[in-house]
Amino acid sequence: MLIVTNNPTVSGDADIETRFVEGNTEELLLTVRDMVYEGYPLVSHPLPASIRMMYSPFRSVVLGTNAGVPDPLHVSIAEESLRKYRQSTSQRNLDKISEKSTESYKWMDAQLLTVAIKESAPFCQ
């Protein structure tokens, strides 16, 4: 299992590798998409379930072990996630987020990541 994140409060542990992406959510989604093309399967969905969290500057995605061959379904999900993110945020200035909101977004992303890891653990062994 591998965590791809741009959230500075997320850190890996001995069991889970973490790849930090310097950049915004779109850059993170591009990284995830590229990794899916390399053969990493998606374990968690690249997009959040809540439209409000779509505007978060922080996102963490869980990927599985590189299989060396891309899964066409996962490629489709990664591409469509990037398209939907761009469509949803195109009319919004994501640079004007207050410090209080920034800290809340970091916390929420970390909480969602914790749940995703717990729920995916049985499938990643």
Secondary structure, DSSP 8 states (H G I E B T S, - for coil): -EEEE--TT----SSSEEEE--S-HHHHHHHHHHHHHHT--BSS-SS-SSTGGGG-S--EEEE----SS--HHHHHHHHHHHHHHHHHHTTS-TT---HHHHHHHHHHHHHHHHHHHHHHGGG--
